[in-house]
Amino acid sequence: MNQPSAIQVSRLTYHYGRRRALDDLSFNVTPGEIFAFLGPNGGGKTTLFRLLSTLIPLEQGDVEILGHDLRTDSERIRALIGVVFQAPSLDKKLTVAENLLHQGHLYGLSGADLRERSGHMLDRLGLADRARDRVETLSGGLRRRVELAKGMLHGPRLLLLDEPSTGLDPAARSDLWNYLRSVGDQQGVTVVLTTHLLEEAEKADRIAILHEGRRVALDTPDALRATVGGDSITIRSADPARLAADIAERFHVEPLVLDGSVRLEQAAGHEWIVQLVEAFPQQIESITLGKPTLEDVFIARTGHRFWQAPSLDALPAVKR
């Protein structure tokens, strides 16, 4: 028998007044994988996170988490998931151990069981020697570890993280991802996270790219990059619109004009550079070649750069 999905979402839609934050969203998350929702601010990630973590009720569509209907069984779901929010949830005036103690009480843990679980999480996350330290004395990376310890204390089967690398330096980010890999490989925990960082999404097993509340792509990082169809060529020109039109007419391709540059994706890009420079020597100021990235995927699916996506306030109004 096939193992049921950790998360199954079908035709999920959500509005803030007349603004559509999620638009007919469907996807599934496989048990044990690290699944990332990638998108710029206003793409729908935070709304989706709030729905999956049971903070706001469903409006339209169906969501099943670990075999339970989110609409009718949210209380049971809360006992099975761990949540790490983007905003800090620690009491800075309490020690690390005291934060875990109060978190355990929220899940009905106490006594020897709670002490054992707390000690285990502190050891796993390298916090055992900081247990008596007040949280306010810890670095950002150590505080994030305490957040993870809280989220994993009750042994959840699904860990939800909202922008987990916020405020972390490169070393702390590496430690975070090592831990996320370990809980998946060793404990079978499914990890679902939101991020606006392209390099962070690269580390996930699969990525769903969100744009204006819609899912515009979903696959492994390698498979997504392979859909671009070739190398990425970027050309600087005094008149990019004219150059793009001339390239389209001469070579029968469809370049884009983005940020004052002409962009196109072609196989064997190094050969195209020679042809382009020879064809338009007076119009080209500079030309660069790169391998496809997740931003190239975003551009191919949306027609503009990752950081130029409209904010939530600019989302289209719902038609009445």
ZADO-1210 file (C-alpha; in nm, 4 decimals, padded with zeros to 6 digits):
<atoms>
<atom x="00.0000" y="00.0000" z="00.0000" code="MET" pos="1"/>
<atom x="00.1148" y="00.3514" z="-00.0734" code="ASN" pos="2"/>
<atom x="00.2047" y="00.5579" z="00.2310" code="GLN" pos="3"/>
<atom x="-00.0446" y="00.8441" z="00.2787" code="PRO" pos="4"/>
<atom x="00.0756" y="01.1994" z="00.2241" code="SER" pos="5"/>
<atom x="00.1987" y="01.3982" z="00.5221" code="ALA" pos="6"/>
<atom x="00.0065" y="01.6937" z="00.3793" code="ILE" pos="7"/>
<atom x="-00.2565" y="01.6824" z="00.1050" code="GLN" pos="8"/>
<atom x="-00.3972" y="02.0139" z="-00.0162" code="VAL" pos="9"/>
<atom x="-00.6669" y="02.0496" z="-00.2807" code="SER" pos="10"/>
<atom x="-00.7972" y="02.3723" z="-00.4349" code="ARG" pos="11"/>
<atom x="-00.7074" y="02.5885" z="-00.1353" code="LEU" pos="12"/>
<atom x="-00.8210" y="02.9510" z="-00.1634" code="THR" pos="13"/>
<atom x="-00.8082" y="03.2250" z="00.0991" code="TYR" pos="14"/>
<atom x="-00.9050" y="03.5925" z="00.0968" code="HIS" pos="15"/>
<atom x="-00.8325" y="03.8980" z="00.3073" code="TYR" pos="16"/>
<atom x="-01.1421" y="04.1005" z="00.2371" code="GLY" pos="17"/>
<atom x="-01.1475" y="04.1381" z="-00.1397" code="ARG" pos="18"/>
<atom x="-00.7827" y="04.0408" z="-00.1800" code="ARG" pos="19"/>
<atom x="-00.6952" y="03.6867" z="-00.2801" code="ARG" pos="20"/>
<atom x="-00.3923" y="03.5598" z="-00.0842" code="ALA" pos="21"/>
<atom x="-00.4120" y="03.1954" z="-00.1979" code="LEU" pos="22"/>
<atom x="-00.5577" y="03.1017" z="-00.5324" code="ASP" pos="23"/>
<atom x="-00.6752" y="02.7433" z="-00.6035" code="ASP" pos="24"/>
<atom x="-00.3595" y="02.5912" z="-00.4510" code="LEU" pos="25"/>
<atom x="-00.3030" y="02.2142" z="-00.4692" code="SER" pos="26"/>
<atom x="-00.0018" y="02.0037" z="-00.3659" code="PHE" pos="27"/>
<atom x="00.1049" y="01.7084" z="-00.1553" code="ASN" pos="28"/>
<atom x="00.4004" y="01.6553" z="00.0777" code="VAL" pos="29"/>
<atom x="00.5557" y="01.3089" z="00.1070" code="THR" pos="30"/>
<atom x="00.6335" y="01.1725" z="00.4561" code="PRO" pos="31"/>
<atom x="00.9958" y="01.2248" z="00.5580" code="GLY" pos="32"/>
<atom x="01.0874" y="01.4837" z="00.2967" code="GLU" pos="33"/>
<atom x="01.2019" y="01.8425" z="00.3359" code="ILE" pos="34"/>
<atom x="00.9555" y="02.0519" z="00.1389" code="PHE" pos="35"/>
<atom x="01.0043" y="02.4254" z="00.0816" code="ALA" pos="36"/>
<atom x="00.7589" y="02.6934" z="-00.0241" code="PHE" pos="37"/>
<atom x="00.9609" y="02.9580" z="-00.2068" code="LEU" pos="38"/>
<atom x="00.8313" y="03.2985" z="-00.2986" code="GLY" pos="39"/>
<atom x="00.8839" y="03.6718" z="-00.2526" code="PRO" pos="40"/>
<atom x="00.6966" y="03.8677" z="00.0113" code="ASN" pos="41"/>
<atom x="00.3276" y="03.8774" z="-00.0745" code="GLY" pos="42"/>
<atom x="00.3389" y="03.5443" z="-00.2575" code="GLY" pos="43"/>
<atom x="00.1123" y="03.3676" z="-00.0088" code="GLY" pos="44"/>
<atom x="00.3683" y="03.1827" z="00.2054" code="LYS" pos="45"/>
<atom x="00.2694" y="03.3318" z="00.5399" code="THR" pos="46"/>
<atom x="-00.1016" y="03.2752" z="00.4834" code="THR" pos="47"/>
<atom x="-00.0348" y="02.9143" z="00.3869" code="LEU" pos="48"/>
<atom x="00.1823" y="02.8663" z="00.6964" code="PHE" pos="49"/>
<atom x="-00.0922" y="03.0042" z="00.9213" code="ARG" pos="50"/>
<atom x="-00.3444" y="02.7668" z="00.7675" code="LEU" pos="51"/>
<atom x="-00.1233" y="02.4580" z="00.7968" code="LEU" pos="52"/>
<atom x="-00.0349" y="02.5415" z="01.1572" code="SER" pos="53"/>
<atom x="-00.4097" y="02.5733" z="01.2408" code="THR" pos="54"/>
<atom x="-00.3838" y="02.9434" z="01.3325" code="LEU" pos="55"/>
<atom x="-00.6591" y="03.0494" z="01.0914" code="ILE" pos="56"/>
<atom x="-00.9592" y="02.8480" z="00.9681" code="PRO" pos="57"/>
<atom x="-01.0043" y="02.7110" z="00.6199" code="LEU" pos="58"/>
<atom x="-01.2110" y="02.9189" z="00.3815" code="GLU" pos="59"/>
<atom x="-01.2239" y="02.7232" z="00.0548" code="GLN" pos="60"/>
<atom x="-01.0638" y="02.3927" z="-00.0394" code="GLY" pos="61"/>
<atom x="-00.9556" y="02.0806" z="00.1485" code="ASP" pos="62"/>
<atom x="-00.6475" y="02.0133" z="00.3620" code="VAL" pos="63"/>
<atom x="-00.5491" y="01.6836" z="00.5196" code="GLU" pos="64"/>
<atom x="-00.2519" y="01.6730" z="00.7575" code="ILE" pos="65"/>
<atom x="-00.1152" y="01.3386" z="00.8757" code="LEU" pos="66"/>
<atom x="-00.4433" y="01.1750" z="00.7848" code="GLY" pos="67"/>
<atom x="-00.6641" y="01.4280" z="00.9650" code="HIS" pos="68"/>
<atom x="-00.9046" y="01.6785" z="00.8111" code="ASP" pos="69"/>
<atom x="-00.7906" y="02.0305" z="00.8998" code="LEU" pos="70"/>
<atom x="-01.1463" y="02.1605" z="00.8886" code="ARG" pos="71"/>
<atom x="-01.2864" y="01.9170" z="01.1467" code="THR" pos="72"/>
<atom x="-00.9879" y="01.7801" z="01.3412" code="ASP" pos="73"/>
<atom x="-00.7523" y="02.0721" z="01.4015" code="SER" pos="74"/>
<atom x="-00.7121" y="01.9877" z="01.7714" code="GLU" pos="75"/>
<atom x="-00.5730" y="01.6438" z="01.6897" code="ARG" pos="76"/>
<atom x="-00.3437" y="01.7936" z="01.4255" code="ILE" pos="77"/>
<atom x="-00.1939" y="02.0382" z="01.6790" code="ARG" pos="78"/>
<atom x="-00.0762" y="01.7440" z="01.8905" code="ALA" pos="79"/>
<atom x="00.1060" y="01.5919" z="01.5919" code="LEU" pos="80"/>
<atom x="00.2874" y="01.8965" z="01.4555" code="ILE" pos="81"/>
<atom x="00.5719" y="02.1153" z="01.5767" code="GLY" pos="82"/>
<atom x="00.5769" y="02.4814" z="01.4787" code="VAL" pos="83"/>
<atom x="00.8654" y="02.7301" z="01.4654" code="VAL" pos="84"/>
<atom x="00.7458" y="03.0793" z="01.3847" code="PHE" pos="85"/>
<atom x="00.9448" y="03.3504" z="01.2123" code="GLN" pos="86"/>
<atom x="00.8835" y="03.5871" z="01.5031" code="ALA" pos="87"/>
<atom x="01.0595" y="03.4798" z="01.8259" code="PRO" pos="88"/>
<atom x="00.8376" y="03.2909" z="02.0697" code="SER" pos="89"/>
<atom x="01.0864" y="03.2632" z="02.3583" code="LEU" pos="90"/>
<atom x="01.0590" y="03.4346" z="02.6958" code="ASP" pos="91"/>
<atom x="01.3929" y="03.6145" z="02.7084" code="LYS" pos="92"/>
<atom x="01.3819" y="03.6563" z="03.0861" code="LYS" pos="93"/>
<atom x="01.3608" y="03.2799" z="03.1411" code="LEU" pos="94"/>
<atom x="01.6429" y="03.0316" z="03.1037" code="THR" pos="95"/>
<atom x="01.6649" y="02.7861" z="02.8168" code="VAL" pos="96"/>
<atom x="01.5502" y="02.5025" z="03.0428" code="ALA" pos="97"/>
<atom x="01.2578" y="02.7071" z="03.1759" code="GLU" pos="98"/>
<atom x="01.1368" y="02.7819" z="02.8238" code="ASN" pos="99"/>
<atom x="01.1317" y="02.4107" z="02.7470" code="LEU" pos="100"/>
<atom x="00.9595" y="02.3363" z="03.0767" code="LEU" pos="101"/>
<atom x="00.6675" y="02.5683" z="02.9980" code="HIS" pos="102"/>
<atom x="00.6481" y="02.4410" z="02.6397" code="GLN" pos="103"/>
<atom x="00.6200" y="02.0854" z="02.7702" code="GLY" pos="104"/>
<atom x="00.3357" y="02.1814" z="03.0015" code="HIS" pos="105"/>
<atom x="00.1385" y="02.3088" z="02.7018" code="LEU" pos="106"/>
<atom x="00.1510" y="01.9565" z="02.5579" code="TYR" pos="107"/>
<atom x="00.0641" y="01.7827" z="02.8832" code="GLY" pos="108"/>
<atom x="00.4201" y="01.6734" z="02.9589" code="LEU" pos="109"/>
<atom x="00.5542" y="01.6690" z="03.3133" code="SER" pos="110"/>
<atom x="00.7838" y="01.4961" z="03.5603" code="GLY" pos="111"/>
<atom x="01.0556" y="01.2558" z="03.4524" code="ALA" pos="112"/>
<atom x="00.9241" y="01.2344" z="03.0965" code="ASP" pos="113"/>
<atom x="00.9519" y="01.6090" z="03.0464" code="LEU" pos="114"/>
<atom x="01.2981" y="01.6233" z="03.2046" code="ARG" pos="115"/>
<atom x="01.4170" y="01.3391" z="02.9813" code="GLU" pos="116"/>
<atom x="01.2750" y="01.4968" z="02.6667" code="ARG" pos="117"/>
<atom x="01.4208" y="01.8378" z="02.7522" code="SER" pos="118"/>
<atom x="01.7640" y="01.6908" z="02.8221" code="GLY" pos="119"/>
<atom x="01.7541" y="01.4975" z="02.4966" code="HIS" pos="120"/>
<atom x="01.6636" y="01.8033" z="02.2909" code="MET" pos="121"/>
<atom x="01.9296" y="02.0158" z="02.4593" code="LEU" pos="122"/>
<atom x="02.1903" y="01.7502" z="02.3813" code="ASP" pos="123"/>
<atom x="02.0734" y="01.7109" z="02.0189" code="ARG" pos="124"/>
<atom x="02.0932" y="02.0825" z="01.9544" code="LEU" pos="125"/>
<atom x="02.4160" y="02.1490" z="02.1416" code="GLY" pos="126"/>
<atom x="02.2464" y="02.3487" z="02.4172" code="LEU" pos="127"/>
<atom x="02.3167" y="02.1327" z="02.7227" code="ALA" pos="128"/>
<atom x="02.5811" y="02.3722" z="02.8559" code="ASP" pos="129"/>
<atom x="02.3462" y="02.6706" z="02.8112" code="ARG" pos="130"/>
<atom x="02.0421" y="02.5228" z="02.9891" code="ALA" pos="131"/>
<atom x="02.0717" y="02.7618" z="03.2863" code="ARG" pos="132"/>
<atom x="02.1441" y="03.0706" z="03.0729" code="ASP" pos="133"/>
<atom x="01.8770" y="03.3312" z="03.0220" code="ARG" pos="134"/>
<atom x="01.7621" y="03.3457" z="02.6623" code="VAL" pos="135"/>
<atom x="01.8402" y="03.7177" z="02.6444" code="GLU" pos="136"/>
<atom x="02.2123" y="03.6338" z="02.6762" code="THR" pos="137"/>
<atom x="02.2134" y="03.4014" z="02.3744" code="LEU" pos="138"/>
<atom x="02.3134" y="03.4791" z="02.0176" code="SER" pos="139"/>
<atom x="02.0567" y="03.4706" z="01.7367" code="GLY" pos="140"/>
<atom x="02.1747" y="03.1284" z="01.6246" code="GLY" pos="141"/>
<atom x="02.1457" y="02.9798" z="01.9738" code="LEU" pos="142"/>
<atom x="01.7999" y="03.1291" z="02.0196" code="ARG" pos="143"/>
<atom x="01.6914" y="02.9649" z="01.6962" code="ARG" pos="144"/>
<atom x="01.8141" y="02.6325" z="01.8323" code="ARG" pos="145"/>
<atom x="01.6014" y="02.6837" z="02.1424" code="VAL" pos="146"/>
<atom x="01.3023" y="02.7536" z="01.9152" code="GLU" pos="147"/>
<atom x="01.3707" y="02.4229" z="01.7398" code="LEU" pos="148"/>
<atom x="01.4014" y="02.2425" z="02.0723" code="ALA" pos="149"/>
<atom x="01.0592" y="02.3786" z="02.1707" code="LYS" pos="150"/>
<atom x="00.9059" y="02.2752" z="01.8406" code="GLY" pos="151"/>
<atom x="01.0443" y="01.9208" z="01.8620" code="MET" pos="152"/>
<atom x="01.0000" y="01.8634" z="02.2369" code="LEU" pos="153"/>
<atom x="00.6755" y="01.6655" z="02.2125" code="HIS" pos="154"/>
<atom x="00.8008" y="01.4418" z="01.9295" code="GLY" pos="155"/>
<atom x="00.5957" y="01.5760" z="01.6356" code="PRO" pos="156"/>
<atom x="00.5655" y="01.3864" z="01.3090" code="ARG" pos="157"/>
<atom x="00.5564" y="01.7105" z="01.1085" code="LEU" pos="158"/>
<atom x="00.7733" y="02.0190" z="01.1687" code="LEU" pos="159"/>
<atom x="00.6542" y="02.3503" z="01.0213" code="LEU" pos="160"/>
<atom x="00.9033" y="02.6379" z="01.0015" code="LEU" pos="161"/>
<atom x="00.8316" y="02.9920" z="00.8840" code="ASP" pos="162"/>
<atom x="01.1433" y="03.1588" z="00.7382" code="GLU" pos="163"/>
<atom x="01.3736" y="02.9511" z="00.9631" code="PRO" pos="164"/>
<atom x="01.6990" y="03.1250" z="00.8633" code="SER" pos="165"/>
<atom x="01.5812" y="03.4751" z="00.9567" code="THR" pos="166"/>
<atom x="01.8618" y="03.6545" z="01.1411" code="GLY" pos="167"/>
<atom x="02.1076" y="03.3652" z="01.1202" code="LEU" pos="168"/>
<atom x="02.4669" y="03.3902" z="01.0013" code="ASP" pos="169"/>
<atom x="02.5995" y="03.1328" z="00.7475" code="PRO" pos="170"/>
<atom x="02.7407" y="02.9023" z="01.0169" code="ALA" pos="171"/>
<atom x="02.4115" y="02.9006" z="01.2086" code="ALA" pos="172"/>
<atom x="02.2200" y="02.8308" z="00.8869" code="ARG" pos="173"/>
<atom x="02.4452" y="02.5337" z="00.8168" code="SER" pos="174"/>
<atom x="02.3839" y="02.3990" z="01.1686" code="ASP" pos="175"/>
<atom x="02.0104" y="02.4433" z="01.1213" code="LEU" pos="176"/>
<atom x="02.0047" y="02.2454" z="00.7988" code="TRP" pos="177"/>
<atom x="02.2216" y="01.9698" z="00.9426" code="ASN" pos="178"/>
<atom x="01.9633" y="01.9299" z="01.2163" code="TYR" pos="179"/>
<atom x="01.6686" y="01.9327" z="00.9756" code="LEU" pos="180"/>
<atom x="01.8341" y="01.6608" z="00.7697" code="ARG" pos="181"/>
<atom x="01.8991" y="01.4520" z="01.0800" code="SER" pos="182"/>
<atom x="01.5397" y="01.4603" z="01.2074" code="VAL" pos="183"/>
<atom x="01.4197" y="01.3506" z="00.8673" code="GLY" pos="184"/>
<atom x="01.6749" y="01.0747" z="00.8185" code="ASP" pos="185"/>
<atom x="01.6818" y="00.9436" z="01.1757" code="GLN" pos="186"/>
<atom x="01.3288" y="01.0054" z="01.3001" code="GLN" pos="187"/>
<atom x="01.1237" y="01.0195" z="00.9822" code="GLY" pos="188"/>
<atom x="00.9968" y="01.3693" z="01.0632" code="VAL" pos="189"/>
<atom x="00.8529" y="01.5580" z="00.7670" code="THR" pos="190"/>
<atom x="00.9854" y="01.9143" z="00.7440" code="VAL" pos="191"/>
<atom x="00.7881" y="02.1878" z="00.5687" code="VAL" pos="192"/>
<atom x="00.9252" y="02.5405" z="00.5557" code="LEU" pos="193"/>
<atom x="00.8634" y="02.8751" z="00.3925" code="THR" pos="194"/>
<atom x="01.1480" y="03.0883" z="00.2630" code="THR" pos="195"/>
<atom x="01.2221" y="03.3861" z="00.0410" code="HIS" pos="196"/>
<atom x="01.5893" y="03.2840" z="00.0175" code="LEU" pos="197"/>
<atom x="01.6764" y="03.1172" z="-00.3121" code="LEU" pos="198"/>
<atom x="01.9895" y="02.9511" z="-00.1716" code="GLU" pos="199"/>
<atom x="01.7939" y="02.8040" z="00.1185" code="GLU" pos="200"/>
<atom x="01.5273" y="02.6540" z="-00.1054" code="ALA" pos="201"/>
<atom x="01.8025" y="02.4792" z="-00.3026" code="GLU" pos="202"/>
<atom x="01.8607" y="02.2508" z="-00.0014" code="LYS" pos="203"/>
<atom x="01.5071" y="02.1128" z="00.0066" code="ALA" pos="204"/>
<atom x="01.4049" y="01.7808" z="-00.1476" code="ASP" pos="205"/>
<atom x="01.1249" y="01.9515" z="-00.3375" code="ARG" pos="206"/>
<atom x="01.0195" y="02.3123" z="-00.3882" code="ILE" pos="207"/>
<atom x="00.6838" y="02.4714" z="-00.4589" code="ALA" pos="208"/>
<atom x="00.7255" y="02.8206" z="-00.6025" code="ILE" pos="209"/>
<atom x="00.4422" y="03.0562" z="-00.5086" code="LEU" pos="210"/>
<atom x="00.3488" y="03.3724" z="-00.6960" code="HIS" pos="211"/>
<atom x="00.0460" y="03.5872" z="-00.6174" code="GLU" pos="212"/>
<atom x="-00.1022" y="03.3004" z="-00.4186" code="GLY" pos="213"/>
<atom x="-00.0674" y="03.0487" z="-00.7008" code="ARG" pos="214"/>
<atom x="00.1636" y="02.7527" z="-00.7383" code="ARG" pos="215"/>
<atom x="00.3658" y="02.8242" z="-01.0514" code="VAL" pos="216"/>
<atom x="00.6134" y="02.5349" z="-01.0197" code="ALA" pos="217"/>
<atom x="00.6721" y="02.2255" z="-00.8080" code="LEU" pos="218"/>
<atom x="00.9587" y="01.9741" z="-00.8347" code="ASP" pos="219"/>
<atom x="01.3094" y="01.8996" z="-00.7150" code="THR" pos="220"/>
<atom x="01.5616" y="02.1854" z="-00.7475" code="PRO" pos="221"/>
<atom x="01.7474" y="02.0080" z="-01.0295" code="ASP" pos="222"/>
<atom x="01.4289" y="01.9300" z="-01.2196" code="ALA" pos="223"/>
<atom x="01.3072" y="02.2887" z="-01.1889" code="LEU" pos="224"/>
<atom x="01.6337" y="02.4277" z="-01.3233" code="ARG" pos="225"/>
<atom x="01.6195" y="02.1794" z="-01.6110" code="ALA" pos="226"/>
<atom x="01.2870" y="02.3300" z="-01.7244" code="THR" pos="227"/>
<atom x="01.4556" y="02.6595" z="-01.8105" code="VAL" pos="228"/>
<atom x="01.5883" y="02.5000" z="-02.1255" code="GLY" pos="229"/>
<atom x="01.9461" y="02.6214" z="-02.1460" code="GLY" pos="230"/>
<atom x="02.2034" y="02.8683" z="-02.0232" code="ASP" pos="231"/>
<atom x="02.1003" y="03.2120" z="-01.9006" code="SER" pos="232"/>
<atom x="02.2304" y="03.5030" z="-02.1117" code="ILE" pos="233"/>
<atom x="02.2097" y="03.8594" z="-01.9797" code="THR" pos="234"/>
<atom x="02.2865" y="04.1557" z="-02.2057" code="ILE" pos="235"/>
<atom x="02.3309" y="04.5187" z="-02.1042" code="ARG" pos="236"/>
<atom x="02.2346" y="04.7753" z="-02.3685" code="SER" pos="237"/>
<atom x="02.1573" y="05.1470" z="-02.3909" code="ALA" pos="238"/>
<atom x="01.8252" y="05.0530" z="-02.5536" code="ASP" pos="239"/>
<atom x="01.7273" y="04.7080" z="-02.4274" code="PRO" pos="240"/>
<atom x="01.3770" y="04.7152" z="-02.5766" code="ALA" pos="241"/>
<atom x="01.5130" y="04.7771" z="-02.9251" code="ARG" pos="242"/>
<atom x="01.7845" y="04.5138" z="-02.8829" code="LEU" pos="243"/>
<atom x="01.5303" y="04.2564" z="-02.7634" code="ALA" pos="244"/>
<atom x="01.3140" y="04.3269" z="-03.0683" code="ALA" pos="245"/>
<atom x="01.6140" y="04.2987" z="-03.3021" code="ASP" pos="246"/>
<atom x="01.7235" y="03.9697" z="-03.1444" code="ILE" pos="247"/>
<atom x="01.3710" y="03.8308" z="-03.1757" code="ALA" pos="248"/>
<atom x="01.3534" y="03.9280" z="-03.5437" code="GLU" pos="249"/>
<atom x="01.7018" y="03.8038" z="-03.6308" code="ARG" pos="250"/>
<atom x="01.7082" y="03.4729" z="-03.4373" code="PHE" pos="251"/>
<atom x="01.3351" y="03.3931" z="-03.3917" code="HIS" pos="252"/>
<atom x="01.3583" y="03.3688" z="-03.0114" code="VAL" pos="253"/>
<atom x="01.1676" y="03.5485" z="-02.7333" code="GLU" pos="254"/>
<atom x="01.4014" y="03.7496" z="-02.5080" code="PRO" pos="255"/>
<atom x="01.2749" y="03.9342" z="-02.2009" code="LEU" pos="256"/>
<atom x="01.3605" y="04.2875" z="-02.0877" code="VAL" pos="257"/>
<atom x="01.4176" y="04.2918" z="-01.7099" code="LEU" pos="258"/>
<atom x="01.5830" y="04.5623" z="-01.5003" code="ASP" pos="259"/>
<atom x="01.7194" y="04.7342" z="-01.8082" code="GLY" pos="260"/>
<atom x="01.8786" y="04.4142" z="-01.9395" code="SER" pos="261"/>
<atom x="01.7880" y="04.1686" z="-02.2110" code="VAL" pos="262"/>
<atom x="01.7606" y="03.8062" z="-02.0941" code="ARG" pos="263"/>
<atom x="01.7202" y="03.4845" z="-02.2836" code="LEU" pos="264"/>
<atom x="01.7749" y="03.1152" z="-02.2187" code="GLU" pos="265"/>
<atom x="01.9379" y="02.9010" z="-02.4840" code="GLN" pos="266"/>
<atom x="02.1235" y="02.5711" z="-02.4979" code="ALA" pos="267"/>
<atom x="02.4953" y="02.6056" z="-02.5722" code="ALA" pos="268"/>
<atom x="02.4867" y="02.9630" z="-02.4494" code="GLY" pos="269"/>
<atom x="02.8579" y="03.0191" z="-02.5204" code="HIS" pos="270"/>
<atom x="02.7888" y="02.9726" z="-02.8904" code="GLU" pos="271"/>
<atom x="02.5019" y="03.2204" z="-02.8765" code="TRP" pos="272"/>
<atom x="02.7247" y="03.4849" z="-02.7215" code="ILE" pos="273"/>
<atom x="02.9469" y="03.4827" z="-03.0302" code="VAL" pos="274"/>
<atom x="02.6489" y="03.5141" z="-03.2633" code="GLN" pos="275"/>
<atom x="02.4890" y="03.7933" z="-03.0623" code="LEU" pos="276"/>
<atom x="02.8055" y="04.0004" z="-03.0385" code="VAL" pos="277"/>
<atom x="02.8743" y="03.9623" z="-03.4083" code="GLU" pos="278"/>
<atom x="02.5159" y="04.0523" z="-03.4990" code="ALA" pos="279"/>
<atom x="02.4804" y="04.3577" z="-03.2709" code="PHE" pos="280"/>
<atom x="02.8283" y="04.4895" z="-03.1858" code="PRO" pos="281"/>
<atom x="02.7124" y="04.8499" z="-03.1453" code="GLN" pos="282"/>
<atom x="02.4121" y="04.7727" z="-02.9252" code="GLN" pos="283"/>
<atom x="02.5737" y="04.5387" z="-02.6727" code="ILE" pos="284"/>
<atom x="02.7557" y="04.7008" z="-02.3817" code="GLU" pos="285"/>
<atom x="02.8209" y="04.3773" z="-02.1923" code="SER" pos="286"/>
<atom x="02.7051" y="04.0171" z="-02.2020" code="ILE" pos="287"/>
<atom x="02.7235" y="03.7458" z="-01.9357" code="THR" pos="288"/>
<atom x="02.6526" y="03.3729" z="-01.9285" code="LEU" pos="289"/>
<atom x="02.5307" y="03.1648" z="-01.6356" code="GLY" pos="290"/>
<atom x="02.3791" y="02.8292" z="-01.5567" code="LYS" pos="291"/>
<atom x="02.0058" y="02.8239" z="-01.4785" code="PRO" pos="292"/>
<atom x="01.9062" y="02.9182" z="-01.1231" code="THR" pos="293"/>
<atom x="01.5815" y="02.9079" z="-00.9306" code="LEU" pos="294"/>
<atom x="01.5403" y="03.2768" z="-01.0089" code="GLU" pos="295"/>
<atom x="01.5575" y="03.1887" z="-01.3789" code="ASP" pos="296"/>
<atom x="01.2770" y="02.9385" z="-01.3151" code="VAL" pos="297"/>
<atom x="01.0749" y="03.2123" z="-01.1436" code="PHE" pos="298"/>
<atom x="01.1365" y="03.4505" z="-01.4343" code="ILE" pos="299"/>
<atom x="01.0374" y="03.1847" z="-01.6874" code="ALA" pos="300"/>
<atom x="00.7095" y="03.1174" z="-01.5036" code="ARG" pos="301"/>
<atom x="00.6128" y="03.4744" z="-01.4114" code="THR" pos="302"/>
<atom x="00.7887" y="03.7070" z="-01.6564" code="GLY" pos="303"/>
<atom x="00.9694" y="03.9165" z="-01.3956" code="HIS" pos="304"/>
<atom x="01.2432" y="03.8953" z="-01.1365" code="ARG" pos="305"/>
<atom x="01.1956" y="03.7236" z="-00.8018" code="PHE" pos="306"/>
<atom x="01.2212" y="04.0478" z="-00.6030" code="TRP" pos="307"/>
<atom x="00.9854" y="04.2396" z="-00.8308" code="GLN" pos="308"/>
<atom x="00.6783" y="04.0371" z="-00.7447" code="ALA" pos="309"/>
<atom x="00.3851" y="04.2484" z="-00.6265" code="PRO" pos="310"/>
<atom x="00.3235" y="04.2769" z="-00.2549" code="SER" pos="311"/>
<atom x="00.0032" y="04.1516" z="-00.0959" code="LEU" pos="312"/>
<atom x="-00.1435" y="04.4989" z="-00.1184" code="ASP" pos="313"/>
<atom x="-00.1011" y="04.4852" z="-00.4955" code="ALA" pos="314"/>
<atom x="-00.2781" y="04.1518" z="-00.5452" code="LEU" pos="315"/>
<atom x="-00.5755" y="04.1618" z="-00.7827" code="PRO" pos="316"/>
<atom x="-00.9169" y="04.2169" z="-00.6305" code="ALA" pos="317"/>
<atom x="-01.1621" y="03.9296" z="-00.6366" code="VAL" pos="318"/>
<atom x="-01.4285" y="03.9699" z="-00.9003" code="LYS" pos="319"/>
<atom x="-01.7772" y="03.9872" z="-00.7622" code="ARG" pos="320"/>
</atoms>
